């Protein structure tokens, strides 16, 4: 069952990835946010509202389009299929949510998925290092 604790685990998982150079920024946004949705369809997705305040810089410049700014996908190590993680920002460039889905959201996310390393897909504007956006 999806929960704020799972949202935190998945956010920390992405932040800890060597493929992702902006872990501190992502975690700051997550910690400053308020949940607006915890999906209960079987995925582990959530939406956040991050209040803008001094010291918290946007993940993306406001001129950048809102939407998905990072997509990471893994094959399962112990069965067919994949787990996909997408990070979204709002129109102001602040974290808006994370989608965690199994096989394009066609089945529930396993409780403790065994993922093959490295991810087979890593793409998005958020891959740039801090200060380069």
C-alpha positions in Angstrom: 0.0 0.0 0.0 1.4 3.4 -0.9 2.2 5.9 1.9 4.3 9.0 2.7 6.9 6.6 4.0 7.1 4.8 0.6 7.3 8.3 -1.1 10.2 9.1 1.1 11.9 5.8 0.3 11.6 6.2 -3.5 12.8 9.8 -3.3 15.8 8.8 -1.3 16.4 5.9 -3.7 16.6 8.3 -6.7 18.6 10.9 -4.8 21.2 8.1 -3.9 21.7 7.1 -7.6 25.1 7.9 -9.0 23.4 8.8 -12.3 21.7 11.7 -10.5 24.0 14.6 -9.5 21.4 16.7 -7.7 20.4 14.6 -4.7 20.6 17.4 -2.1 18.3 19.7 -4.1 15.8 16.9 -4.7 15.7 16.0 -1.0 15.3 19.7 0.0 12.3 20.0 -2.2 10.8 16.8 -0.9 11.3 17.8 2.7 9.8 21.3 2.1 6.8 19.9 0.3 3.3 18.9 1.4 1.6 15.9 -0.1 -1.4 16.7 -2.2 -1.9 13.1 -3.5 -0.7 9.6 -2.5 -1.9 7.4 -5.3 -3.7 4.2 -4.2 -4.0 2.4 -7.6 -1.0 0.1 -6.9 1.7 2.4 -8.1 3.9 4.2 -5.6 3.3 7.7 -7.0 2.7 11.0 -5.2 2.2 14.7 -5.8 3.6 17.5 -3.7 3.1 21.2 -3.3 6.4 22.9 -2.5 6.0 26.4 -1.1 8.5 28.9 -2.5 10.7 30.5 0.2 14.0 32.1 0.5 16.9 29.7 0.2 15.0 27.0 -1.8 15.9 27.3 -5.5 13.8 25.8 -8.2 15.1 22.4 -9.6 14.5 23.9 -13.1 14.3 27.5 -14.3 10.8 28.9 -14.6 11.3 29.3 -18.3 11.7 25.5 -18.6 8.4 23.7 -19.3 6.8 22.0 -16.4 6.4 18.2 -16.5 8.7 15.3 -16.4 12.3 16.3 -15.9 13.9 12.9 -15.1 13.0 9.4 -16.2 14.8 6.3 -14.9 13.8 2.7 -15.7 15.1 -0.6 -14.4 14.5 -4.2 -15.5 13.6 -6.5 -12.6 16.4 -8.9 -11.6 14.0 -11.7 -10.6 11.2 -11.6 -13.1 10.2 -10.2 -16.5 9.3 -6.5 -16.6 10.4 -3.1 -15.5 10.1 -0.4 -12.9 9.8 3.2 -14.1 10.4 6.3 -12.0 9.6 9.8 -13.4 10.2 13.1 -11.6 7.9 16.1 -12.3 8.3 19.8 -11.6 5.6 22.5 -11.6 5.5 25.6 -13.8 7.8 27.4 -11.3 10.4 24.6 -11.4 9.7 23.1 -8.0 9.2 19.4 -7.3 5.6 18.5 -8.1 5.7 14.7 -7.7 7.2 11.4 -8.5 5.6 8.5 -10.4 6.8 5.0 -9.6 5.2 2.4 -11.8 5.6 -1.2 -12.7 5.4 -2.3 -16.4 4.0 1.1 -17.5 1.5 1.1 -14.5 -0.1 -2.1 -15.8 0.4 -3.9 -12.4 1.1 -2.9 -8.8 4.7 -2.1 -7.7 6.1 -5.1 -5.9 6.7 -4.6 -2.1 10.4 -5.1 -2.4 11.4 -5.1 -6.0 14.7 -6.7 -7.1 16.2 -4.3 -9.7 18.9 -5.2 -12.2 21.7 -2.7 -12.3 22.4 -0.4 -14.0 19.1 1.2 -15.1 18.5 0.6 -18.8 17.1 4.1 -19.2 18.1 7.5 -17.6 17.1 10.7 -19.3 16.0 14.2 -18.5 16.9 17.8 -18.0 17.4 17.2 -14.2 20.6 15.2 -15.1 22.5 18.4 -15.3 24.7 19.3 -12.3 23.7 22.0 -9.9 24.0 25.6 -11.2 23.9 24.4 -14.9 20.2 25.0 -15.3 
